[in-house]
Amino acid sequence: MAMSPQAVVFGIQSIMRLGNAAKRAYQDQKLDAGFTAPAIDTANLTTPERAVKIVRIAMQNDLLPREEWVESHDL
C-alpha cells in the first residue's frame, strides 16, 4: 500500500507534536509538584562537608529526591 509524501510528512509532524505536548505535560507536572525540603538546622552547617553529609542523610531517608538533587547540584 503506497502512501503519498504529504501523508508521511503529516504523520511525522503529528508524532513530533505529540512528543512535544507530552514533554510539556511532564514538565508542568514536575513544576507543579510540591517539594518538601528536609528541616535542616543551619547552625550545624559549619563546613561544606557537613552540609553535604546532611544532604546525603536526607537522600538516604527519602526526604530529598536524589536524582533531582544530583542533577541540579553536580554532586
PQR file of N, CA, C, O and H, with PARSE charges and radii, in Angstrom:
ATOM      1  N   MET A   1       0.841  -1.167   0.000 -0.4000 1.5000
ATOM      2  CA  MET A   1       0.000   0.000   0.000 -0.0000 2.0000
ATOM      3  C   MET A   1       0.895   1.241   0.000  0.5500 1.7000
ATOM      4  O   MET A   1       1.707   1.423   0.907 -0.5500 1.4000
ATOM      5  N   ALA A   2       0.749   2.066  -0.986 -0.4000 1.5000
ATOM      6  CA  ALA A   2       1.587   3.254  -1.128 -0.0000 2.0000
ATOM      7  C   ALA A   2       0.938   4.452  -0.435  0.5500 1.7000
ATOM      8  O   ALA A   2      -0.282   4.616  -0.437 -0.5500 1.4000
ATOM      9  H   ALA A   2       0.089   1.918  -1.723  0.4000 1.0000
ATOM     10  N   MET A   3       1.796   5.276   0.154 -0.4000 1.5000
ATOM     11  CA  MET A   3       1.316   6.497   0.814 -0.0000 2.0000
ATOM     12  C   MET A   3       1.930   7.695   0.111  0.5500 1.7000
ATOM     13  O   MET A   3       3.052   7.641  -0.392 -0.5500 1.4000
ATOM     14  H   MET A   3       2.787   5.142   0.156  0.4000 1.0000
ATOM     15  N   SER A   4       1.182   8.754   0.092 -0.4000 1.5000
ATOM     16  CA  SER A   4       1.710   9.960  -0.530 -0.0000 2.0000
ATOM     17  C   SER A   4       2.751  10.602   0.383  0.5500 1.7000
ATOM     18  O   SER A   4       2.695  10.428   1.600 -0.5500 1.4000
ATOM     19  H   SER A   4       0.271   8.798   0.501  0.4000 1.0000
ATOM     20  N   PRO A   5       3.689  11.335  -0.184 -0.5600 1.5000
ATOM     21  CA  PRO A   5       4.697  12.010   0.640  0.2800 2.0000
ATOM     22  C   PRO A   5       4.079  12.978   1.652  0.5500 1.7000
ATOM     23  O   PRO A   5       4.604  13.152   2.752 -0.5500 1.4000
ATOM     24  N   GLN A   6       2.971  13.600   1.277 -0.4000 1.5000
ATOM     25  CA  GLN A   6       2.308  14.529   2.198 -0.0000 2.0000
ATOM     26  C   GLN A   6       1.776  13.784   3.428  0.5500 1.7000
ATOM     27  O   GLN A   6       1.838  14.303   4.542 -0.5500 1.4000
ATOM     28  H   GLN A   6       2.545  13.459   0.384  0.4000 1.0000
ATOM     29  N   ALA A   7       1.262  12.584   3.227 -0.4000 1.5000
ATOM     30  CA  ALA A   7       0.742  11.803   4.349 -0.0000 2.0000
ATOM     31  C   ALA A   7       1.876  11.387   5.288  0.5500 1.7000
ATOM     32  O   ALA A   7       1.701  11.382   6.507 -0.5500 1.4000
ATOM     33  H   ALA A   7       1.212  12.162   2.322  0.4000 1.0000
ATOM     34  N   VAL A   8       3.030  11.039   4.730 -0.4000 1.5000
ATOM     35  CA  VAL A   8       4.181  10.655   5.553 -0.0000 2.0000
ATOM     36  C   VAL A   8       4.660  11.855   6.366  0.5500 1.7000
ATOM     37  O   VAL A   8       4.923  11.731   7.563 -0.5500 1.4000
ATOM     38  H   VAL A   8       3.172  11.043   3.741  0.4000 1.0000
ATOM     39  N   VAL A   9       4.775  13.018   5.719 -0.4000 1.5000
ATOM     40  CA  VAL A   9       5.217  14.225   6.413 -0.0000 2.0000
ATOM     41  C   VAL A   9       4.213  14.599   7.502  0.5500 1.7000
ATOM     42  O   VAL A   9       4.605  14.968   8.609 -0.5500 1.4000
ATOM     43  H   VAL A   9       4.562  13.119   4.747  0.4000 1.0000
ATOM     44  N   PHE A  10       2.929  14.505   7.194 -0.4000 1.5000
ATOM     45  CA  PHE A  10       1.897  14.806   8.181 -0.0000 2.0000
ATOM     46  C   PHE A  10       2.010  13.869   9.387  0.5500 1.7000
ATOM     47  O   PHE A  10       1.884  14.308  10.530 -0.5500 1.4000
ATOM     48  H   PHE A  10       2.610  14.205   6.294  0.4000 1.0000
ATOM     49  N   GLY A  11       2.242  12.605   9.137 -0.4000 1.5000
ATOM     50  CA  GLY A  11       2.393  11.631  10.220 -0.0000 2.0000
ATOM     51  C   GLY A  11       3.601  11.942  11.094  0.5500 1.7000
ATOM     52  O   GLY A  11       3.513  11.870  12.320 -0.5500 1.4000
ATOM     53  H   GLY A  11       2.345  12.248   8.209  0.4000 1.0000
ATOM     54  N   ILE A  12       4.713  12.284  10.482 -0.4000 1.5000
ATOM     55  CA  ILE A  12       5.927  12.617  11.237 -0.0000 2.0000
ATOM     56  C   ILE A  12       5.703  13.879  12.066  0.5500 1.7000
ATOM     57  O   ILE A  12       6.088  13.930  13.234 -0.5500 1.4000
ATOM     58  H   ILE A  12       4.784  12.343   9.487  0.4000 1.0000
ATOM     59  N   GLN A  13       5.086  14.894  11.472 -0.4000 1.5000
ATOM     60  CA  GLN A  13       4.809  16.131  12.205 -0.0000 2.0000
ATOM     61  C   GLN A  13       3.860  15.878  13.374  0.5500 1.7000
ATOM     62  O   GLN A  13       4.019  16.471  14.441 -0.5500 1.4000
ATOM     63  H   GLN A  13       4.773  14.853  10.523  0.4000 1.0000
ATOM     64  N   SER A  14       2.890  15.013  13.183 -0.4000 1.5000
ATOM     65  CA  SER A  14       1.945  14.698  14.259 -0.0000 2.0000
ATOM     66  C   SER A  14       2.657  14.010  15.419  0.5500 1.7000
ATOM     67  O   SER A  14       2.384  14.311  16.582 -0.5500 1.4000
ATOM     68  H   SER A  14       2.762  14.531  12.316  0.4000 1.0000
ATOM     69  N   ILE A  15       3.557  13.097  15.112 -0.4000 1.5000
ATOM     70  CA  ILE A  15       4.307  12.407  16.156 -0.0000 2.0000
ATOM     71  C   ILE A  15       5.194  13.394  16.911  0.5500 1.7000
ATOM     72  O   ILE A  15       5.310  13.312  18.133 -0.5500 1.4000
ATOM     73  H   ILE A  15       3.779  12.853  14.168  0.4000 1.0000
ATOM     74  N   MET A  16       5.819  14.326  16.190 -0.4000 1.5000
ATOM     75  CA  MET A  16       6.665  15.328  16.836 -0.0000 2.0000
ATOM     76  C   MET A  16       5.837  16.232  17.750  0.5500 1.7000
ATOM     77  O   MET A  16       6.270  16.556  18.856 -0.5500 1.4000
ATOM     78  H   MET A  16       5.725  14.393  15.197  0.4000 1.0000
ATOM     79  N   ARG A  17       4.635  16.645  17.291 -0.4000 1.5000
ATOM     80  CA  ARG A  17       3.765  17.479  18.119 -0.0000 2.0000
ATOM     81  C   ARG A  17       3.313  16.730  19.372  0.5500 1.7000
ATOM     82  O   ARG A  17       3.254  17.304  20.459 -0.5500 1.4000
ATOM     83  H   ARG A  17       4.283  16.382  16.393  0.4000 1.0000
ATOM     84  N   LEU A  18       2.999  15.458  19.212 -0.4000 1.5000
ATOM     85  CA  LEU A  18       2.587  14.641  20.354 -0.0000 2.0000
ATOM     86  C   LEU A  18       3.728  14.526  21.368  0.5500 1.7000
ATOM     87  O   LEU A  18       3.502  14.625  22.574 -0.5500 1.4000
ATOM     88  H   LEU A  18       3.048  14.992  18.328  0.4000 1.0000
ATOM     89  N   GLY A  19       4.948  14.318  20.876 -0.4000 1.5000
ATOM     90  CA  GLY A  19       6.109  14.235  21.762 -0.0000 2.0000
ATOM     91  C   GLY A  19       6.339  15.535  22.502  0.5500 1.7000
ATOM     92  O   GLY A  19       6.616  15.521  23.702 -0.5500 1.4000
ATOM     93  H   GLY A  19       5.131  14.238  19.896  0.4000 1.0000
ATOM     94  N   ASN A  20       6.231  16.660  21.810 -0.4000 1.5000
ATOM     95  CA  ASN A  20       6.401  17.969  22.454 -0.0000 2.0000
ATOM     96  C   ASN A  20       5.319  18.222  23.500  0.5500 1.7000
ATOM     97  O   ASN A  20       5.597  18.768  24.567 -0.5500 1.4000
ATOM     98  H   ASN A  20       6.007  16.671  20.835  0.4000 1.0000
ATOM     99  N   ALA A  21       4.090  17.827  23.193 -0.4000 1.5000
ATOM    100  CA  ALA A  21       2.998  18.004  24.147 -0.0000 2.0000
ATOM    101  C   ALA A  21       3.223  17.138  25.385  0.5500 1.7000
ATOM    102  O   ALA A  21       2.973  17.577  26.507 -0.5500 1.4000
ATOM    103  H   ALA A  21       3.864  17.384  22.325  0.4000 1.0000
ATOM    104  N   ALA A  22       3.690  15.915  25.180 -0.4000 1.5000
ATOM    105  CA  ALA A  22       3.978  15.033  26.315 -0.0000 2.0000
ATOM    106  C   ALA A  22       5.106  15.598  27.168  0.5500 1.7000
ATOM    107  O   ALA A  22       5.050  15.538  28.396 -0.5500 1.4000
ATOM    108  H   ALA A  22       3.893  15.558  24.269  0.4000 1.0000
ATOM    109  N   LYS A  23       6.125  16.144  26.523 -0.4000 1.5000
ATOM    110  CA  LYS A  23       7.243  16.743  27.260 -0.0000 2.0000
ATOM    111  C   LYS A  23       6.770  17.934  28.085  0.5500 1.7000
ATOM    112  O   LYS A  23       7.145  18.071  29.249 -0.5500 1.4000
ATOM    113  H   LYS A  23       6.170  16.193  25.525  0.4000 1.0000
ATOM    114  N   ARG A  24       5.949  18.794  27.490 -0.4000 1.5000
ATOM    115  CA  ARG A  24       5.422  19.950  28.220 -0.0000 2.0000
ATOM    116  C   ARG A  24       4.555  19.511  29.394  0.5500 1.7000
ATOM    117  O   ARG A  24       4.626  20.094  30.476 -0.5500 1.4000
ATOM    118  H   ARG A  24       5.645  18.683  26.544  0.4000 1.0000
ATOM    119  N   ALA A  25       3.737  18.483  29.179 -0.4000 1.5000
ATOM    120  CA  ALA A  25       2.878  17.995  30.261 -0.0000 2.0000
ATOM    121  C   ALA A  25       3.721  17.440  31.401  0.5500 1.7000
ATOM    122  O   ALA A  25       3.408  17.664  32.570 -0.5500 1.4000
ATOM    123  H   ALA A  25       3.679  18.010  28.300  0.4000 1.0000
ATOM    124  N   TYR A  26       4.786  16.717  31.071 -0.4000 1.5000
ATOM    125  CA  TYR A  26       5.679  16.171  32.102 -0.0000 2.0000
ATOM    126  C   TYR A  26       6.365  17.309  32.863  0.5500 1.7000
ATOM    127  O   TYR A  26       6.455  17.264  34.090 -0.5500 1.4000
ATOM    128  H   TYR A  26       5.040  16.535  30.121  0.4000 1.0000
ATOM    129  N   GLN A  27       6.844  18.318  32.152 -0.4000 1.5000
ATOM    130  CA  GLN A  27       7.493  19.452  32.803 -0.0000 2.0000
ATOM    131  C   GLN A  27       6.509  20.197  33.704  0.5500 1.7000
ATOM    132  O   GLN A  27       6.862  20.584  34.818 -0.5500 1.4000
ATOM    133  H   GLN A  27       6.771  18.354  31.155  0.4000 1.0000
ATOM    134  N   ASP A  28       5.288  20.399  33.234 -0.4000 1.5000
ATOM    135  CA  ASP A  28       4.280  21.077  34.050 -0.0000 2.0000
ATOM    136  C   ASP A  28       3.969  20.279  35.306  0.5500 1.7000
ATOM    137  O   ASP A  28       3.796  20.842  36.387 -0.5500 1.4000
ATOM    138  H   ASP A  28       5.001  20.084  32.329  0.4000 1.0000
ATOM    139  N   GLN A  29       3.901  18.954  35.152 -0.4000 1.5000
ATOM    140  CA  GLN A  29       3.631  18.094  36.305 -0.0000 2.0000
ATOM    141  C   GLN A  29       4.751  18.216  37.338  0.5500 1.7000
ATOM    142  O   GLN A  29       4.484  18.316  38.535 -0.5500 1.4000
ATOM    143  H   GLN A  29       4.042  18.497  34.274  0.4000 1.0000
ATOM    144  N   LYS A  30       5.996  18.209  36.879 -0.4000 1.5000
ATOM    145  CA  LYS A  30       7.129  18.311  37.805 -0.0000 2.0000
ATOM    146  C   LYS A  30       7.194  19.694  38.454  0.5500 1.7000
ATOM    147  O   LYS A  30       7.517  19.808  39.636 -0.5500 1.4000
ATOM    148  H   LYS A  30       6.213  18.128  35.906  0.4000 1.0000
ATOM    149  N   LEU A  31       6.891  20.741  37.691 -0.4000 1.5000
ATOM    150  CA  LEU A  31       6.940  22.098  38.240 -0.0000 2.0000
ATOM    151  C   LEU A  31       5.817  22.344  39.242  0.5500 1.7000
ATOM    152  O   LEU A  31       5.992  23.089  40.206 -0.5500 1.4000
ATOM    153  H   LEU A  31       6.628  20.649  36.730  0.4000 1.0000
ATOM    154  N   ASP A  32       4.661  21.717  39.012 -0.4000 1.5000
ATOM    155  CA  ASP A  32       3.518  21.918  39.897 -0.0000 2.0000
ATOM    156  C   ASP A  32       3.575  21.028  41.133  0.5500 1.7000
ATOM    157  O   ASP A  32       2.869  21.272  42.112 -0.5500 1.4000
ATOM    158  H   ASP A  32       4.519  21.112  38.228  0.4000 1.0000
ATOM    159  N   ALA A  33       4.414  19.999  41.088 -0.4000 1.5000
ATOM    160  CA  ALA A  33       4.500  19.081  42.223 -0.0000 2.0000
ATOM    161  C   ALA A  33       5.093  19.808  43.427  0.5500 1.7000
ATOM    162  O   ALA A  33       5.963  20.669  43.293 -0.5500 1.4000
ATOM    163  H   ALA A  33       4.987  19.801  40.293  0.4000 1.0000
ATOM    164  N   GLY A  34       4.608  19.445  44.577 -0.4000 1.5000
ATOM    165  CA  GLY A  34       5.121  20.056  45.800 -0.0000 2.0000
ATOM    166  C   GLY A  34       6.508  19.540  46.111  0.5500 1.7000
ATOM    167  O   GLY A  34       6.864  18.417  45.753 -0.5500 1.4000
ATOM    168  H   GLY A  34       3.901  18.746  44.686  0.4000 1.0000
ATOM    169  N   PHE A  35       7.272  20.354  46.765 -0.4000 1.5000
ATOM    170  CA  PHE A  35       8.630  19.963  47.159 -0.0000 2.0000
ATOM    171  C   PHE A  35       8.746  20.133  48.656  0.5500 1.7000
ATOM    172  O   PHE A  35       8.479  21.206  49.195 -0.5500 1.4000
ATOM    173  H   PHE A  35       6.983  21.266  47.056  0.4000 1.0000
ATOM    174  N   THR A  36       9.143  19.077  49.316 -0.4000 1.5000
ATOM    175  CA  THR A  36       9.317  19.132  50.759 -0.0000 2.0000
ATOM    176  C   THR A  36      10.803  19.063  51.064  0.5500 1.7000
ATOM    177  O   THR A  36      11.441  18.027  50.875 -0.5500 1.4000
ATOM    178  H   THR A  36       9.360  18.204  48.878  0.4000 1.0000
ATOM    179  N   ALA A  37      11.331  20.147  51.526 -0.4000 1.5000
ATOM    180  CA  ALA A  37      12.746  20.177  51.887 -0.0000 2.0000
ATOM    181  C   ALA A  37      12.886  19.678  53.324  0.5500 1.7000
ATOM    182  O   ALA A  37      12.047  19.968  54.177 -0.5500 1.4000
ATOM    183  H   ALA A  37      10.813  20.988  51.679  0.4000 1.0000
ATOM    184  N   PRO A  38      13.935  18.939  53.575 -0.5600 1.5000
ATOM    185  CA  PRO A  38      14.123  18.464  54.945  0.2800 2.0000
ATOM    186  C   PRO A  38      14.444  19.624  55.878  0.5500 1.7000
ATOM    187  O   PRO A  38      15.059  20.612  55.479 -0.5500 1.4000
ATOM    188  N   ALA A  39      14.021  19.484  57.116 -0.4000 1.5000
ATOM    189  CA  ALA A  39      14.322  20.507  58.104 -0.0000 2.0000
ATOM    190  C   ALA A  39      15.799  20.415  58.454  0.5500 1.7000
ATOM    191  O   ALA A  39      16.267  19.395  58.960 -0.5500 1.4000
ATOM    192  H   ALA A  39      13.521  18.681  57.441  0.4000 1.0000
ATOM    193  N   ILE A  40      16.518  21.479  58.182 -0.4000 1.5000
ATOM    194  CA  ILE A  40      17.961  21.483  58.415 -0.0000 2.0000
ATOM    195  C   ILE A  40      18.283  22.602  59.394  0.5500 1.7000
ATOM    196  O   ILE A  40      17.903  23.756  59.195 -0.5500 1.4000
ATOM    197  H   ILE A  40      16.138  22.307  57.771  0.4000 1.0000
ATOM    198  N   ASP A  41      18.980  22.240  60.432 -0.4000 1.5000
ATOM    199  CA  ASP A  41      19.424  23.236  61.399 -0.0000 2.0000
ATOM    200  C   ASP A  41      20.659  23.919  60.817  0.5500 1.7000
ATOM    201  O   ASP A  41      21.718  23.299  60.710 -0.5500 1.4000
ATOM    202  H   ASP A  41      19.289  21.303  60.593  0.4000 1.0000
ATOM    203  N   THR A  42      20.533  25.170  60.445 -0.4000 1.5000
ATOM    204  CA  THR A  42      21.641  25.863  59.783 -0.0000 2.0000
ATOM    205  C   THR A  42      22.829  26.083  60.703  0.5500 1.7000
ATOM    206  O   THR A  42      23.930  26.364  60.229 -0.5500 1.4000
ATOM    207  H   THR A  42      19.673  25.674  60.531  0.4000 1.0000
ATOM    208  N   ALA A  43      22.631  25.961  61.995 -0.4000 1.5000
ATOM    209  CA  ALA A  43      23.758  26.106  62.924 -0.0000 2.0000
ATOM    210  C   ALA A  43      24.761  24.962  62.753  0.5500 1.7000
ATOM    211  O   ALA A  43      25.936  25.107  63.089 -0.5500 1.4000
ATOM    212  H   ALA A  43      21.737  25.732  62.380  0.4000 1.0000
ATOM    213  N   ASN A  44      24.288  23.819  62.228 -0.4000 1.5000
ATOM    214  CA  ASN A  44      25.173  22.666  62.024 -0.0000 2.0000
ATOM    215  C   ASN A  44      25.945  22.741  60.716  0.5500 1.7000
ATOM    216  O   ASN A  44      26.800  21.894  60.459 -0.5500 1.4000
ATOM    217  H   ASN A  44      23.333  23.701  61.955  0.4000 1.0000
ATOM    218  N   LEU A  45      25.665  23.725  59.898 -0.4000 1.5000
ATOM    219  CA  LEU A  45      26.309  23.820  58.586 -0.0000 2.0000
ATOM    220  C   LEU A  45      27.593  24.640  58.684  0.5500 1.7000
ATOM    221  O   LEU A  45      27.756  25.638  57.982 -0.5500 1.4000
ATOM    222  H   LEU A  45      24.971  24.414  60.107  0.4000 1.0000
ATOM    223  N   THR A  46      28.477  24.223  59.538 -0.4000 1.5000
ATOM    224  CA  THR A  46      29.700  24.991  59.759 -0.0000 2.0000
ATOM    225  C   THR A  46      30.720  24.785  58.657  0.5500 1.7000
ATOM    226  O   THR A  46      31.551  25.662  58.422 -0.5500 1.4000
ATOM    227  H   THR A  46      28.344  23.412  60.108  0.4000 1.0000
ATOM    228  N   THR A  47      30.680  23.649  57.976 -0.4000 1.5000
ATOM    229  CA  THR A  47      31.622  23.373  56.893 -0.0000 2.0000
ATOM    230  C   THR A  47      30.866  22.827  55.691  0.5500 1.7000
ATOM    231  O   THR A  47      29.774  22.282  55.852 -0.5500 1.4000
ATOM    232  H   THR A  47      30.005  22.937  58.167  0.4000 1.0000
ATOM    233  N   PRO A  48      31.422  22.961  54.489 -0.5600 1.5000
ATOM    234  CA  PRO A  48      30.769  22.372  53.313  0.2800 2.0000
ATOM    235  C   PRO A  48      30.618  20.856  53.441  0.5500 1.7000
ATOM    236  O   PRO A  48      29.637  20.289  52.960 -0.5500 1.4000
ATOM    237  N   GLU A  49      31.574  20.203  54.081 -0.4000 1.5000
ATOM    238  CA  GLU A  49      31.487  18.749  54.244 -0.0000 2.0000
ATOM    239  C   GLU A  49      30.272  18.373  55.086  0.5500 1.7000
ATOM    240  O   GLU A  49      29.590  17.388  54.804 -0.5500 1.4000
ATOM    241  H   GLU A  49      32.371  20.664  54.473  0.4000 1.0000
ATOM    242  N   ARG A  50      30.013  19.164  56.118 -0.4000 1.5000
ATOM    243  CA  ARG A  50      28.859  18.908  56.989 -0.0000 2.0000
ATOM    244  C   ARG A  50      27.558  19.101  56.210  0.5500 1.7000
ATOM    245  O   ARG A  50      26.608  18.337  56.382 -0.5500 1.4000
ATOM    246  H   ARG A  50      30.567  19.963  56.347  0.4000 1.0000
ATOM    247  N   ALA A  51      27.517  20.113  55.363 -0.4000 1.5000
ATOM    248  CA  ALA A  51      26.321  20.360  54.551 -0.0000 2.0000
ATOM    249  C   ALA A  51      26.071  19.192  53.607  0.5500 1.7000
ATOM    250  O   ALA A  51      24.932  18.748  53.462 -0.5500 1.4000
ATOM    251  H   ALA A  51      28.288  20.734  55.222  0.4000 1.0000
ATOM    252  N   VAL A  52      27.120  18.692  52.964 -0.4000 1.5000
ATOM    253  CA  VAL A  52      26.970  17.558  52.049 -0.0000 2.0000
ATOM    254  C   VAL A  52      26.524  16.317  52.819  0.5500 1.7000
ATOM    255  O   VAL A  52      25.711  15.540  52.320 -0.5500 1.4000
ATOM    256  H   VAL A  52      28.045  19.053  53.082  0.4000 1.0000
ATOM    257  N   LYS A  53      27.041  16.127  54.015 -0.4000 1.5000
ATOM    258  CA  LYS A  53      26.646  14.980  54.835 -0.0000 2.0000
ATOM    259  C   LYS A  53      25.157  15.048  55.175  0.5500 1.7000
ATOM    260  O   LYS A  53      24.461  14.035  55.115 -0.5500 1.4000
ATOM    261  H   LYS A  53      27.701  16.759  54.421  0.4000 1.0000
ATOM    262  N   ILE A  54      24.671  16.230  55.531 -0.4000 1.5000
ATOM    263  CA  ILE A  54      23.254  16.388  55.859 -0.0000 2.0000
ATOM    264  C   ILE A  54      22.384  16.098  54.641  0.5500 1.7000
ATOM    265  O   ILE A  54      21.335  15.464  54.760 -0.5500 1.4000
ATOM    266  H   ILE A  54      25.236  17.053  55.581  0.4000 1.0000
ATOM    267  N   VAL A  55      22.819  16.561  53.471 -0.4000 1.5000
ATOM    268  CA  VAL A  55      22.063  16.302  52.242 -0.0000 2.0000
ATOM    269  C   VAL A  55      22.058  14.806  51.941  0.5500 1.7000
ATOM    270  O   VAL A  55      21.024  14.265  51.549 -0.5500 1.4000
ATOM    271  H   VAL A  55      23.671  17.075  53.375  0.4000 1.0000
ATOM    272  N   ARG A  56      23.188  14.128  52.116 -0.4000 1.5000
ATOM    273  CA  ARG A  56      23.244  12.676  51.885 -0.0000 2.0000
ATOM    274  C   ARG A  56      22.290  11.933  52.822  0.5500 1.7000
ATOM    275  O   ARG A  56      21.583  11.019  52.397 -0.5500 1.4000
ATOM    276  H   ARG A  56      24.029  14.567  52.434  0.4000 1.0000
ATOM    277  N   ILE A  57      22.275  12.321  54.072 -0.4000 1.5000
ATOM    278  CA  ILE A  57      21.372  11.673  55.031 -0.0000 2.0000
ATOM    279  C   ILE A  57      19.917  11.884  54.608  0.5500 1.7000
ATOM    280  O   ILE A  57      19.106  10.961  54.685 -0.5500 1.4000
ATOM    281  H   ILE A  57      22.850  13.063  54.417  0.4000 1.0000
ATOM    282  N   ALA A  58      19.592  13.090  54.165 -0.4000 1.5000
ATOM    283  CA  ALA A  58      18.229  13.369  53.703 -0.0000 2.0000
ATOM    284  C   ALA A  58      17.877  12.516  52.494  0.5500 1.7000
ATOM    285  O   ALA A  58      16.750  12.031  52.393 -0.5500 1.4000
ATOM    286  H   ALA A  58      20.251  13.839  54.102  0.4000 1.0000
ATOM    287  N   MET A  59      18.828  12.318  51.562 -0.4000 1.5000
ATOM    288  CA  MET A  59      18.582  11.486  50.384 -0.0000 2.0000
ATOM    289  C   MET A  59      18.377  10.028  50.791  0.5500 1.7000
ATOM    290  O   MET A  59      17.504   9.350  50.250 -0.5500 1.4000
ATOM    291  H   MET A  59      19.744  12.712  51.643  0.4000 1.0000
ATOM    292  N   GLN A  60      19.173   9.548  51.737 -0.4000 1.5000
ATOM    293  CA  GLN A  60      19.068   8.157  52.167 -0.0000 2.0000
ATOM    294  C   GLN A  60      17.734   7.886  52.865  0.5500 1.7000
ATOM    295  O   GLN A  60      17.215   6.772  52.790 -0.5500 1.4000
ATOM    296  H   GLN A  60      19.882  10.100  52.176  0.4000 1.0000
ATOM    297  N   ASN A  61      17.182   8.878  53.532 -0.4000 1.5000
ATOM    298  CA  ASN A  61      15.910   8.718  54.228 -0.0000 2.0000
ATOM    299  C   ASN A  61      14.723   9.097  53.351  0.5500 1.7000
ATOM    300  O   ASN A  61      13.606   9.245  53.845 -0.5500 1.4000
ATOM    301  H   ASN A  61      17.603   9.783  53.593  0.4000 1.0000
ATOM    302  N   ASP A  62      14.963   9.256  52.040 -0.4000 1.5000
ATOM    303  CA  ASP A  62      13.927   9.608  51.060 -0.0000 2.0000
ATOM    304  C   ASP A  62      13.219  10.919  51.390  0.5500 1.7000
ATOM    305  O   ASP A  62      12.042  11.089  51.074 -0.5500 1.4000
ATOM    306  H   ASP A  62      15.871   9.136  51.638  0.4000 1.0000
ATOM    307  N   LEU A  63      13.932  11.836  52.020 -0.4000 1.5000
ATOM    308  CA  LEU A  63      13.384  13.156  52.276 -0.0000 2.0000
ATOM    309  C   LEU A  63      13.730  14.134  51.160  0.5500 1.7000
ATOM    310  O   LEU A  63      13.170  15.228  51.088 -0.5500 1.4000
ATOM    311  H   LEU A  63      14.889  11.697  52.277  0.4000 1.0000
ATOM    312  N   LEU A  64      14.639  13.743  50.308 -0.4000 1.5000
ATOM    313  CA  LEU A  64      15.104  14.594  49.221 -0.0000 2.0000
ATOM    314  C   LEU A  64      15.293  13.715  47.996  0.5500 1.7000
ATOM    315  O   LEU A  64      16.045  12.743  48.065 -0.5500 1.4000
ATOM    316  H   LEU A  64      15.095  12.854  50.367  0.4000 1.0000
ATOM    317  N   PRO A  65      14.637  14.018  46.868 -0.5600 1.5000
ATOM    318  CA  PRO A  65      14.782  13.183  45.669  0.2800 2.0000
ATOM    319  C   PRO A  65      16.216  13.225  45.150  0.5500 1.7000
ATOM    320  O   PRO A  65      16.681  14.271  44.700 -0.5500 1.4000
ATOM    321  N   ARG A  66      16.909  12.108  45.211 -0.4000 1.5000
ATOM    322  CA  ARG A  66      18.320  12.027  44.864 -0.0000 2.0000
ATOM    323  C   ARG A  66      18.599  12.472  43.428  0.5500 1.7000
ATOM    324  O   ARG A  66      19.521  13.254  43.193 -0.5500 1.4000
ATOM    325  H   ARG A  66      16.531  11.258  45.577  0.4000 1.0000
ATOM    326  N   GLU A  67      17.816  11.984  42.470 -0.4000 1.5000
ATOM    327  CA  GLU A  67      18.103  12.277  41.058 -0.0000 2.0000
ATOM    328  C   GLU A  67      18.041  13.774  40.786  0.5500 1.7000
ATOM    329  O   GLU A  67      18.906  14.324  40.104 -0.5500 1.4000
ATOM    330  H   GLU A  67      17.068  11.349  42.661  0.4000 1.0000
ATOM    331  N   GLU A  68      17.020  14.429  41.321 -0.4000 1.5000
ATOM    332  CA  GLU A  68      16.878  15.864  41.074 -0.0000 2.0000
ATOM    333  C   GLU A  68      18.016  16.648  41.731  0.5500 1.7000
ATOM    334  O   GLU A  68      18.549  17.587  41.139 -0.5500 1.4000
ATOM    335  H   GLU A  68      16.317  13.982  41.875  0.4000 1.0000
ATOM    336  N   TRP A  69      18.384  16.266  42.941 -0.4000 1.5000
ATOM    337  CA  TRP A  69      19.454  16.981  43.656 -0.0000 2.0000
ATOM    338  C   TRP A  69      20.791  16.805  42.945  0.5500 1.7000
ATOM    339  O   TRP A  69      21.521  17.777  42.754 -0.5500 1.4000
ATOM    340  H   TRP A  69      17.951  15.503  43.422  0.4000 1.0000
ATOM    341  N   VAL A  70      21.121  15.577  42.552 -0.4000 1.5000
ATOM    342  CA  VAL A  70      22.409  15.300  41.928 -0.0000 2.0000
ATOM    343  C   VAL A  70      22.521  16.039  40.592  0.5500 1.7000
ATOM    344  O   VAL A  70      23.567  16.608  40.279 -0.5500 1.4000
ATOM    345  H   VAL A  70      20.528  14.787  42.707  0.4000 1.0000
ATOM    346  N   GLU A  71      21.441  16.026  39.806 -0.4000 1.5000
ATOM    347  CA  GLU A  71      21.488  16.696  38.506 -0.0000 2.0000
ATOM    348  C   GLU A  71      21.632  18.212  38.655  0.5500 1.7000
ATOM    349  O   GLU A  71      22.384  18.843  37.911 -0.5500 1.4000
ATOM    350  H   GLU A  71      20.591  15.564  40.060  0.4000 1.0000
ATOM    351  N   SER A  72      20.916  18.790  39.609 -0.4000 1.5000
ATOM    352  CA  SER A  72      20.928  20.238  39.696 -0.0000 2.0000
ATOM    353  C   SER A  72      22.102  20.797  40.506  0.5500 1.7000
ATOM    354  O   SER A  72      22.405  21.986  40.406 -0.5500 1.4000
ATOM    355  H   SER A  72      20.306  18.278  40.213  0.4000 1.0000
ATOM    356  N   HIS A  73      22.769  19.951  41.311 -0.4000 1.5000
ATOM    357  CA  HIS A  73      23.870  20.453  42.135 -0.0000 2.0000
ATOM    358  C   HIS A  73      25.206  19.811  41.812  0.5500 1.7000
ATOM    359  O   HIS A  73      26.201  20.078  42.486 -0.5500 1.4000
ATOM    360  H   HIS A  73      22.523  18.985  41.392  0.4000 1.0000
ATOM    361  N   ASP A  74      25.241  18.972  40.794 -0.4000 1.5000
ATOM    362  CA  ASP A  74      26.528  18.440  40.289 -0.0000 2.0000
ATOM    363  C   ASP A  74      27.336  17.691  41.358  0.5500 1.7000
ATOM    364  O   ASP A  74      28.549  17.868  41.470 -0.5500 1.4000
ATOM    365  H   ASP A  74      24.432  18.755  40.247  0.4000 1.0000
ATOM    366  N   LEU A  75      26.638  16.845  42.148 -0.4000 1.5000
ATOM    367  CA  LEU A  75      27.358  16.066  43.151 -0.0000 2.0000
ATOM    368  C   LEU A  75      27.897  14.790  42.552  0.5500 1.7000
ATOM    369  O   LEU A  75      28.535  14.002  43.250 -0.5500 1.4000
ATOM    370  H   LEU A  75      25.652  16.701  42.057  0.4000 1.0000
TER
END
